[in-house]
């Protein structure tokens, strides 16, 4: 299930208040390959174990928030620093 566009238009990062947008397919693929090789951690220090189907990223390309079943998990500790992704894909 994809995130509703009206909801997306209202969302922003709870820490920085910067709006979020959908993470593009190529960047999501890059992130998932790094998850598979054990390189990605949530901001609370826990390793990301599962592949991500959908995610949001702050417009300044700093934080990623996972979307589960169409529901964005907007918890700062469960965000992912975008520096795990090839910056050319953002």
N, CA, C and O atoms as a GROMACS GRO file, in nm:
protein
  360
    1UNK      N    1   0.085  -0.117   0.000
    1UNK     CA    2   0.000   0.000   0.000
    1UNK      C    3   0.090   0.124   0.000
    1UNK      O    4   0.185   0.133   0.078
    2UNK      N    5   0.060   0.217  -0.085
    2UNK     CA    6   0.140   0.338  -0.096
    2UNK      C    7   0.082   0.448  -0.006
    2UNK      O    8  -0.037   0.449   0.025
    3UNK      N    9   0.168   0.538   0.034
    3UNK     CA   10   0.126   0.648   0.122
    3UNK      C   11   0.035   0.745   0.046
    3UNK      O   12   0.059   0.776  -0.070
    4UNK      N   13  -0.068   0.791   0.112
    4UNK     CA   14  -0.163   0.885   0.056
    4UNK      C   15  -0.096   1.020   0.031
    4UNK      O   16  -0.026   1.072   0.118
    5UNK      N   17  -0.118   1.078  -0.087
    5UNK     CA   18  -0.054   1.204  -0.125
    5UNK      C   19  -0.096   1.320  -0.033
    5UNK      O   20  -0.013   1.405  -0.002
    6UNK      N   21  -0.221   1.324   0.010
    6UNK     CA   22  -0.265   1.432   0.101
    6UNK      C   23  -0.190   1.425   0.233
    6UNK      O   24  -0.150   1.527   0.289
    7UNK      N   25  -0.170   1.303   0.282
    7UNK     CA   26  -0.093   1.285   0.406
    7UNK      C   27   0.052   1.328   0.384
    7UNK      O   28   0.110   1.398   0.466
    8UNK      N   29   0.109   1.285   0.273
    8UNK     CA   30   0.247   1.320   0.241
    8UNK      C   31   0.267   1.471   0.238
    8UNK      O   32   0.369   1.522   0.286
    9UNK      N   33   0.172   1.543   0.182
    9UNK     CA   34   0.182   1.689   0.172
    9UNK      C   35   0.184   1.757   0.309
    9UNK      O   36   0.231   1.870   0.321
   10UNK      N   37   0.132   1.690   0.412
   10UNK     CA   38   0.127   1.748   0.546
   10UNK      C   39   0.245   1.709   0.634
   10UNK      O   40   0.271   1.775   0.735
   11UNK      N   41   0.316   1.605   0.597
   11UNK     CA   42   0.421   1.552   0.684
   11UNK      C   43   0.551   1.630   0.679
   11UNK      O   44   0.590   1.685   0.576
   12UNK      N   45   0.617   1.632   0.794
   12UNK     CA   46   0.751   1.688   0.802
   12UNK      C   47   0.828   1.611   0.909
   12UNK      O   48   0.769   1.542   0.993
   13UNK      N   49   0.957   1.624   0.906
   13UNK     CA   50   1.044   1.557   1.003
   13UNK      C   51   1.012   1.610   1.143
   13UNK      O   52   1.008   1.732   1.162
   14UNK      N   53   0.988   1.523   1.239
   14UNK     CA   54   0.958   1.571   1.374
   14UNK      C   55   1.076   1.641   1.441
   14UNK      O   56   1.055   1.722   1.531
   15UNK      N   57   1.197   1.612   1.399
   15UNK     CA   58   1.316   1.674   1.461
   15UNK      C   59   1.349   1.809   1.400
   15UNK      O   60   1.378   1.904   1.471
   16UNK      N   61   1.343   1.817   1.267
   16UNK     CA   62   1.389   1.939   1.198
   16UNK      C   63   1.276   2.023   1.142
   16UNK      O   64   1.296   2.140   1.107
   17UNK      N   65   1.157   1.966   1.134
   17UNK     CA   66   1.037   2.030   1.076
   17UNK      C   67   1.050   2.052   0.925
   17UNK      O   68   0.975   2.131   0.867
   18UNK      N   69   1.145   1.984   0.862
   18UNK     CA   70   1.164   1.993   0.716
   18UNK      C   71   1.066   1.896   0.650
   18UNK      O   72   1.056   1.781   0.693
   19UNK      N   73   0.995   1.940   0.546
   19UNK     CA   74   0.902   1.851   0.477
   19UNK      C   75   0.973   1.727   0.420
   19UNK      O   76   1.094   1.728   0.398
   20UNK      N   77   0.894   1.622   0.398
   20UNK     CA   78   0.946   1.498   0.342
   20UNK      C   79   0.883   1.471   0.206
   20UNK      O   80   0.773   1.518   0.176
   21UNK      N   81   0.954   1.393   0.126
   21UNK     CA   82   0.908   1.348  -0.005
   21UNK      C   83   0.936   1.199  -0.015
   21UNK      O   84   1.011   1.143   0.066
   22UNK      N   85   0.876   1.134  -0.114
   22UNK     CA   86   0.902   0.991  -0.134
   22UNK      C   87   1.047   0.970  -0.176
   22UNK      O   88   1.101   1.046  -0.256
   23UNK      N   89   1.108   0.866  -0.123
   23UNK     CA   90   1.243   0.828  -0.163
   23UNK      C   91   1.232   0.759  -0.298
   23UNK      O   92   1.156   0.664  -0.315
   24UNK      N   93   1.309   0.809  -0.395
   24UNK     CA   94   1.302   0.756  -0.531
   24UNK      C   95   1.346   0.610  -0.537
   24UNK      O   96   1.424   0.564  -0.453
   25UNK      N   97   1.296   0.540  -0.637
   25UNK     CA   98   1.319   0.396  -0.654
   25UNK      C   99   1.468   0.360  -0.656
   25UNK      O  100   1.508   0.262  -0.593
   26UNK      N  101   1.550   0.437  -0.728
   26UNK     CA  102   1.692   0.407  -0.738
   26UNK      C  103   1.762   0.422  -0.604
   26UNK      O  104   1.847   0.340  -0.568
   27UNK      N  105   1.727   0.526  -0.530
   27UNK     CA  106   1.786   0.548  -0.397
   27UNK      C  107   1.741   0.440  -0.300
   27UNK      O  108   1.820   0.395  -0.217
   28UNK      N  109   1.615   0.398  -0.310
   28UNK     CA  110   1.564   0.292  -0.225
   28UNK      C  111   1.637   0.160  -0.254
   28UNK      O  112   1.670   0.084  -0.162
   29UNK      N  113   1.661   0.134  -0.379
   29UNK     CA  114   1.736   0.013  -0.419
   29UNK      C  115   1.877   0.016  -0.362
   29UNK      O  116   1.926  -0.086  -0.312
   30UNK      N  117   1.943   0.131  -0.370
   30UNK     CA  118   2.078   0.146  -0.315
   30UNK      C  119   2.077   0.124  -0.163
   30UNK      O  120   2.164   0.056  -0.109
   31UNK      N  121   1.979   0.182  -0.096
   31UNK     CA  122   1.966   0.165   0.049
   31UNK      C  123   1.946   0.018   0.083
   31UNK      O  124   2.009  -0.033   0.176
   32UNK      N  125   1.859  -0.052   0.009
   32UNK     CA  126   1.833  -0.193   0.037
   32UNK      C  127   1.956  -0.280   0.014
   32UNK      O  128   1.975  -0.380   0.084
   33UNK      N  129   2.038  -0.246  -0.083
   33UNK     CA  130   2.161  -0.325  -0.104
   33UNK      C  131   2.258  -0.305   0.012
   33UNK      O  132   2.330  -0.398   0.049
   34UNK      N  133   2.259  -0.186   0.070
   34UNK     CA  134   2.345  -0.160   0.186
   34UNK      C  135   2.289  -0.226   0.312
   34UNK      O  136   2.364  -0.268   0.400
   35UNK      N  137   2.156  -0.234   0.321
   35UNK     CA  138   2.093  -0.306   0.432
   35UNK      C  139   2.132  -0.454   0.424
   35UNK      O  140   2.166  -0.515   0.525
   36UNK      N  141   2.126  -0.509   0.304
   36UNK     CA  142   2.160  -0.650   0.284
   36UNK      C  143   2.304  -0.681   0.326
   36UNK      O  144   2.333  -0.790   0.376
   37UNK      N  145   2.394  -0.584   0.304
   37UNK     CA  146   2.533  -0.607   0.343
   37UNK      C  147   2.564  -0.562   0.486
   37UNK      O  148   2.680  -0.562   0.528
   38UNK      N  149   2.459  -0.524   0.562
   38UNK     CA  150   2.476  -0.496   0.704
   38UNK      C  151   2.534  -0.360   0.738
   38UNK      O  152   2.591  -0.342   0.846
   39UNK      N  153   2.522  -0.265   0.648
   39UNK     CA  154   2.584  -0.134   0.667
   39UNK      C  155   2.492  -0.026   0.725
   39UNK      O  156   2.539   0.083   0.758
   40UNK      N  157   2.363  -0.054   0.738
   40UNK     CA  158   2.266   0.052   0.771
   40UNK      C  159   2.211   0.035   0.913
   40UNK      O  160   2.175  -0.075   0.955
   41UNK      N  161   2.207   0.147   0.984
   41UNK     CA  162   2.157   0.150   1.122
   41UNK      C  163   2.053   0.262   1.136
   41UNK      O  164   2.063   0.367   1.073
   42UNK      N  165   1.954   0.236   1.222
   42UNK     CA  166   1.861   0.342   1.260
   42UNK      C  167   1.939   0.441   1.347
   42UNK      O  168   2.047   0.410   1.396
   43UNK      N  169   1.884   0.559   1.365
   43UNK     CA  170   1.951   0.660   1.447
   43UNK      C  171   1.959   0.624   1.595
   43UNK      O  172   2.031   0.690   1.670
   44UNK      N  173   1.887   0.520   1.638
   44UNK     CA  174   1.901   0.474   1.776
   44UNK      C  175   2.011   0.370   1.789
   44UNK      O  176   2.032   0.316   1.898
   45UNK      N  177   2.082   0.340   1.678
   45UNK     CA  178   2.194   0.247   1.682
   45UNK      C  179   2.161   0.103   1.648
   45UNK      O  180   2.252   0.020   1.638
   46UNK      N  181   2.034   0.071   1.629
   46UNK     CA  182   1.992  -0.065   1.595
   46UNK      C  183   2.011  -0.087   1.445
   46UNK      O  184   1.975  -0.003   1.363
   47UNK      N  185   2.067  -0.203   1.410
   47UNK     CA  186   2.089  -0.235   1.270
   47UNK      C  187   1.956  -0.256   1.198
   47UNK      O  188   1.865  -0.320   1.252
   48UNK      N  189   1.944  -0.202   1.077
   48UNK     CA  190   1.826  -0.224   0.994
   48UNK      C  191   1.842  -0.363   0.933
   48UNK      O  192   1.937  -0.388   0.860
   49UNK      N  193   1.749  -0.452   0.963
   49UNK     CA  194   1.757  -0.591   0.918
   49UNK      C  195   1.672  -0.620   0.796
   49UNK      O  196   1.712  -0.695   0.708
   50UNK      N  197   1.553  -0.560   0.789
   50UNK     CA  198   1.458  -0.591   0.682
   50UNK      C  199   1.470  -0.493   0.566
   50UNK      O  200   1.499  -0.375   0.584
   51UNK      N  201   1.446  -0.546   0.446
   51UNK     CA  202   1.441  -0.462   0.327
   51UNK      C  203   1.326  -0.363   0.340
   51UNK      O  204   1.224  -0.393   0.403
   52UNK      N  205   1.341  -0.247   0.282
   52UNK     CA  206   1.242  -0.140   0.291
   52UNK      C  207   1.168  -0.131   0.157
   52UNK      O  208   1.231  -0.121   0.052
   53UNK      N  209   1.036  -0.134   0.163
   53UNK     CA  210   0.955  -0.127   0.040
   53UNK      C  211   0.924   0.016   0.001
   53UNK      O  212   0.913   0.048  -0.118
   54UNK      N  213   0.911   0.103   0.101
   54UNK     CA  214   0.877   0.243   0.074
   54UNK      C  215   0.936   0.328   0.186
   54UNK      O  216   0.941   0.287   0.302
   55UNK      N  217   0.980   0.449   0.149
   55UNK     CA  218   1.038   0.538   0.249
   55UNK      C  219   1.020   0.683   0.207
   55UNK      O  220   0.996   0.714   0.091
   56UNK      N  221   1.034   0.770   0.305
   56UNK     CA  222   1.030   0.914   0.284
   56UNK      C  223   1.166   0.971   0.321
   56UNK      O  224   1.236   0.915   0.404
   57UNK      N  225   1.201   1.081   0.258
   57UNK     CA  226   1.327   1.148   0.289
   57UNK      C  227   1.301   1.296   0.306
   57UNK      O  228   1.217   1.353   0.235
   58UNK      N  229   1.371   1.359   0.399
   58UNK     CA  230   1.355   1.502   0.417
   58UNK      C  231   1.404   1.575   0.292
   58UNK      O  232   1.495   1.527   0.223
   59UNK      N  233   1.345   1.688   0.262
   59UNK     CA  234   1.380   1.763   0.140
   59UNK      C  235   1.526   1.809   0.139
   59UNK      O  236   1.578   1.843   0.033
   60UNK      N  237   1.592   1.810   0.254
   60UNK     CA  238   1.733   1.845   0.257
   60UNK      C  239   1.822   1.720   0.245
   60UNK      O  240   1.944   1.728   0.261
   61UNK      N  241   1.759   1.605   0.217
   61UNK     CA  242   1.829   1.477   0.195
   61UNK      C  243   1.912   1.430   0.314
   61UNK      O  244   2.021   1.376   0.295
   62UNK      N  245   1.863   1.451   0.435
   62UNK     CA  246   1.940   1.410   0.553
   62UNK      C  247   1.882   1.290   0.627
   62UNK      O  248   1.959   1.205   0.673
   63UNK      N  249   1.751   1.280   0.638
   63UNK     CA  250   1.690   1.172   0.717
   63UNK      C  251   1.587   1.095   0.634
   63UNK      O  252   1.512   1.153   0.556
   64UNK      N  253   1.586   0.964   0.654
   64UNK     CA  254   1.492   0.876   0.586
   64UNK      C  255   1.398   0.816   0.690
   64UNK      O  256   1.441   0.774   0.798
   65UNK      N  257   1.269   0.814   0.658
   65UNK     CA  258   1.168   0.753   0.743
   65UNK      C  259   1.102   0.639   0.667
   65UNK      O  260   1.058   0.658   0.554
   66UNK      N  261   1.094   0.522   0.728
   66UNK     CA  262   1.035   0.405   0.665
   66UNK      C  263   0.883   0.418   0.665
   66UNK      O  264   0.824   0.472   0.758
   67UNK      N  265   0.821   0.369   0.558
   67UNK     CA  266   0.675   0.362   0.548
   67UNK      C  267   0.638   0.214   0.552
   67UNK      O  268   0.686   0.135   0.471
   68UNK      N  269   0.553   0.176   0.647
   68UNK     CA  270   0.509   0.038   0.662
   68UNK      C  271   0.359   0.029   0.637
   68UNK      O  272   0.280   0.091   0.709
   69UNK      N  273   0.320  -0.047   0.536
   69UNK     CA  274   0.178  -0.064   0.501
   69UNK      C  275   0.108   0.070   0.482
   69UNK      O  276  -0.006   0.088   0.525
   70UNK      N  277   0.176   0.164   0.417
   70UNK     CA  278   0.118   0.295   0.390
   70UNK      C  279   0.123   0.392   0.505
   70UNK      O  280   0.073   0.504   0.494
   71UNK      N  281   0.183   0.352   0.617
   71UNK     CA  282   0.190   0.437   0.737
   71UNK      C  283   0.335   0.479   0.761
   71UNK      O  284   0.421   0.394   0.786
   72UNK      N  285   0.363   0.609   0.753
   72UNK     CA  286   0.501   0.655   0.778
   72UNK      C  287   0.535   0.646   0.926
   72UNK      O  288   0.457   0.688   1.012
   73UNK      N  289   0.652   0.590   0.956
   73UNK     CA  290   0.699   0.579   1.094
   73UNK      C  291   0.785   0.702   1.121
   73UNK      O  292   0.906   0.702   1.098
   74UNK      N  293   0.721   0.807   1.170
   74UNK     CA  294   0.786   0.936   1.189
   74UNK      C  295   0.842   0.950   1.331
   74UNK      O  296   0.805   1.041   1.406
   75UNK      N  297   0.930   0.858   1.366
   75UNK     CA  298   0.996   0.859   1.496
   75UNK      C  299   1.144   0.884   1.469
   75UNK      O  300   1.209   0.805   1.399
   76UNK      N  301   1.198   0.990   1.524
   76UNK     CA  302   1.336   1.030   1.495
   76UNK      C  303   1.435   0.918   1.523
   76UNK      O  304   1.528   0.897   1.445
   77UNK      N  305   1.418   0.845   1.632
   77UNK     CA  306   1.510   0.737   1.666
   77UNK      C  307   1.507   0.624   1.564
   77UNK      O  308   1.605   0.551   1.549
   78UNK      N  309   1.395   0.609   1.492
   78UNK     CA  310   1.380   0.505   1.390
   78UNK      C  311   1.404   0.559   1.249
   78UNK      O  312   1.376   0.490   1.151
   79UNK      N  313   1.454   0.680   1.240
   79UNK     CA  314   1.492   0.732   1.108
   79UNK      C  315   1.631   0.679   1.073
   79UNK      O  316   1.701   0.624   1.157
   80UNK      N  317   1.668   0.696   0.948
   80UNK     CA  318   1.797   0.649   0.898
   80UNK      C  319   1.870   0.768   0.836
   80UNK      O  320   1.812   0.843   0.757
   81UNK      N  321   1.994   0.786   0.871
   81UNK     CA  322   2.073   0.894   0.811
   81UNK      C  323   2.090   0.864   0.662
   81UNK      O  324   2.127   0.753   0.624
   82UNK      N  325   2.064   0.962   0.579
   82UNK     CA  326   2.069   0.941   0.433
   82UNK      C  327   2.211   0.927   0.381
   82UNK      O  328   2.230   0.901   0.262
   83UNK      N  329   2.311   0.943   0.466
   83UNK     CA  330   2.449   0.928   0.418
   83UNK      C  331   2.483   0.783   0.383
   83UNK      O  332   2.592   0.756   0.333
   84UNK      N  333   2.390   0.689   0.408
   84UNK     CA  334   2.409   0.551   0.366
   84UNK      C  335   2.383   0.536   0.215
   84UNK      O  336   2.422   0.435   0.156
   85UNK      N  337   2.318   0.635   0.154
   85UNK     CA  338   2.280   0.628   0.013
   85UNK      C  339   2.379   0.707  -0.072
   85UNK      O  340   2.429   0.812  -0.031
   86UNK      N  341   2.406   0.657  -0.191
   86UNK     CA  342   2.487   0.727  -0.289
   86UNK      C  343   2.422   0.863  -0.315
   86UNK      O  344   2.310   0.868  -0.367
   87UNK      N  345   2.489   0.972  -0.281
   87UNK     CA  346   2.431   1.106  -0.293
   87UNK      C  347   2.396   1.144  -0.436
   87UNK      O  348   2.316   1.236  -0.456
   88UNK      N  349   2.452   1.077  -0.534
   88UNK     CA  350   2.417   1.103  -0.674
   88UNK      C  351   2.276   1.053  -0.706
   88UNK      O  352   2.218   1.093  -0.807
   89UNK      N  353   2.221   0.967  -0.623
   89UNK     CA  354   2.086   0.914  -0.645
   89UNK      C  355   1.979   1.000  -0.580
   89UNK      O  356   1.860   0.978  -0.602
   90UNK      N  357   2.019   1.096  -0.500
   90UNK     CA  358   1.920   1.180  -0.430
   90UNK      C  359   1.888   1.304  -0.509
   90UNK      O  360   1.807   1.386  -0.466
   0.00000   0.00000   0.00000
